[in-house]
Amino acid sequence: MSAWTSILPEQSPLAVRGIVDHWQTRMTVAAENDGLTARPWDDEPWWHPLWVPWAESADGATQVIDLRPGPEVRRLGWAGHSGGGDLTDSWPDLASLLHGVAQALHEGGDVRGLHPYLTTQGEMWWDEEGCRELNGHPLTAAPDDRRFT
């Protein structure tokens, strides 16, 4: 199917080794390229030492938990390949994202426009409403009451 089927929309959680590797790599690259300082046209730096990478998107962007002190501590954001980090329109914390996912899986609905589906191999896939197939294979909208029979 796809290496990017995931229980979460837009990202796949990293293993602990992946978290450590991402953080170390980002710190090295940022230090070598002045990526720890926000540029005048960016609200955020390219990377910050208090961002904890916890997931990765299909395009390689890293989702982070922002641990900088302040009223928005623990909010989620993205650190892409170019430009500053993006913490606009972010979840207030990981628990809020997980609650939204659990609600969509239990009651139906979406998480910021993405709906849960099951692949023919029983993997989770998130896509726009009405998606019927992935790579030529049919998808079943979740929640699927047949899973309990």
Phi, psi and omega per residue, in radians:
M1 nan -1.801 -3.100
S2 -2.448 2.459 3.081
A3 -1.223 -0.190 -3.047
W4 -1.850 0.270 2.971
T5 -1.216 2.385 -3.019
S6 -2.714 2.661 3.062
I7 -1.156 -0.345 -3.122
L8 -1.915 2.525 3.077
P9 -1.298 2.486 3.013
E10 1.258 -0.179 -3.096
Q11 -2.708 2.752 3.030
S12 -2.011 2.254 3.137
P13 -1.049 2.552 3.096
L14 -1.576 2.580 2.962
A15 -1.233 2.855 -3.133
V16 -0.962 -0.751 3.116
R17 -1.065 -0.664 3.104
G18 -1.152 -0.658 3.090
I19 -1.083 -0.847 3.141
V20 -1.093 -0.829 -3.127
D21 -1.072 -0.788 3.127
H22 -1.054 -0.826 -3.109
W23 -1.070 -0.825 -3.119
Q24 -1.109 -0.759 3.132
T25 -1.105 -0.797 -3.141
R26 -1.093 -0.710 3.115
M27 -1.085 -0.749 3.141
T28 -1.114 -0.874 -3.119
V29 -1.109 -0.758 -3.130
A30 -1.087 -0.747 -3.132
A31 -1.120 -0.631 -3.114
E32 -1.356 -0.318 -3.029
N33 -2.226 0.405 -3.130
D34 0.963 0.616 -3.107
G35 -1.499 0.067 3.117
L36 -1.638 -0.017 -3.107
T37 -2.054 2.285 3.081
A38 -1.191 2.332 3.069
R39 -1.456 2.795 -3.080
P40 -0.961 -0.535 -3.096
W41 -1.599 -0.064 3.106
D42 -2.011 2.479 3.083
D43 -1.348 -0.455 -3.062
E44 -2.209 2.744 3.031
P45 -1.237 2.984 3.064
W46 -1.159 -0.623 3.112
W47 -2.628 2.625 3.074
H48 -2.304 2.428 -3.125
P49 -1.031 -0.394 -3.134
L50 -1.691 0.286 2.978
W51 -1.654 2.250 3.107
V52 -1.815 1.969 3.100
P53 -1.259 2.271 -3.105
W54 -2.268 -0.246 -3.124
A55 -2.678 2.862 -3.119
E56 -2.384 2.449 3.102
S57 -1.556 2.975 -3.125
A58 -1.060 -0.511 -3.137
D59 -1.550 0.102 3.071
G60 1.588 0.005 3.064
A61 -1.205 2.565 -3.104
T62 -1.809 2.252 3.017
Q63 -1.562 2.382 -3.038
V64 -2.162 2.728 2.922
I65 -1.821 2.134 -3.084
D66 -1.510 1.951 -3.113
L67 -1.778 0.263 3.078
R68 -1.173 2.435 -3.140
P69 -1.053 2.587 3.091
G70 2.428 -3.123 -3.057
P71 -1.165 -0.343 -3.114
E72 -1.868 0.357 3.116
V73 -1.010 2.434 -3.136
R74 1.452 0.042 3.108
R75 -1.187 2.745 3.117
L76 -1.670 2.660 3.092
G77 -2.779 -3.109 -3.106
W78 -2.098 2.500 2.984
A79 -2.131 1.837 -3.108
G80 -1.541 -2.890 -3.128
H81 -1.472 -0.534 -3.121
S82 -2.301 2.733 -3.123
G83 1.330 3.091 3.137
G84 -1.341 2.921 3.057
G85 -1.070 2.738 -3.118
D86 -2.134 1.908 3.107
L87 -2.020 0.265 3.077
T88 -1.344 2.607 3.104
D89 0.883 0.712 -3.073
S90 -1.688 2.816 3.018
W91 -1.207 2.536 -3.138
P92 -1.166 -0.440 3.097
D93 -2.961 2.972 -3.122
L94 -1.113 -0.633 3.133
A95 -1.055 -0.668 3.125
S96 -1.154 -0.726 3.076
L97 -1.080 -0.831 -3.116
L98 -1.112 -0.621 3.072
H99 -1.117 -0.754 3.100
G100 -1.082 -0.703 3.102
V101 -1.136 -0.824 3.141
A102 -1.059 -0.706 3.132
Q103 -1.136 -0.762 3.117
A104 -1.119 -0.662 -3.136
L105 -1.283 -0.585 -3.092
H106 -1.479 -0.751 -3.028
E107 -1.871 -0.170 -3.011
G108 1.569 3.077 -3.124
G109 1.868 -2.763 -3.033
D110 -2.365 2.930 2.998
V111 -2.117 1.772 -3.115
R112 0.888 0.813 3.041
G113 1.581 -0.113 3.116
L114 -1.846 2.304 -3.110
H115 -1.842 2.578 3.138
P116 -1.451 2.434 3.085
Y117 -2.354 2.769 3.026
L118 -1.924 2.365 3.066
T119 -1.438 3.000 3.110
T120 -1.134 -0.348 3.077
Q121 -1.599 0.097 3.127
G122 1.404 0.258 3.100
E123 -1.539 2.740 3.122
M124 -1.541 2.419 3.073
W125 -2.401 2.400 3.130
W126 -1.972 2.299 -3.132
D127 -2.729 3.137 3.114
E128 -1.153 2.761 3.127
E129 -1.017 2.418 3.099
G130 1.548 0.049 3.117
C131 -1.122 2.323 -3.057
R132 -2.011 -0.297 -3.107
E133 -2.655 2.775 3.067
L134 -2.343 2.087 -3.130
N135 0.916 0.670 3.103
G136 1.441 0.013 3.127
H137 -1.870 2.455 -3.092
P138 -1.174 2.608 3.049
L139 -1.974 2.609 3.057
T140 -2.005 2.250 3.122
A141 -1.100 2.437 3.076
A142 -1.901 2.548 0.081
P143 -1.305 2.573 -3.121
D144 -2.056 1.918 -3.063
D145 -1.055 -0.325 -3.133
R146 -1.187 -0.309 -3.091
R147 -1.145 -0.295 -3.116
F148 -1.762 0.136 -3.124
T149 -1.797 nan nan
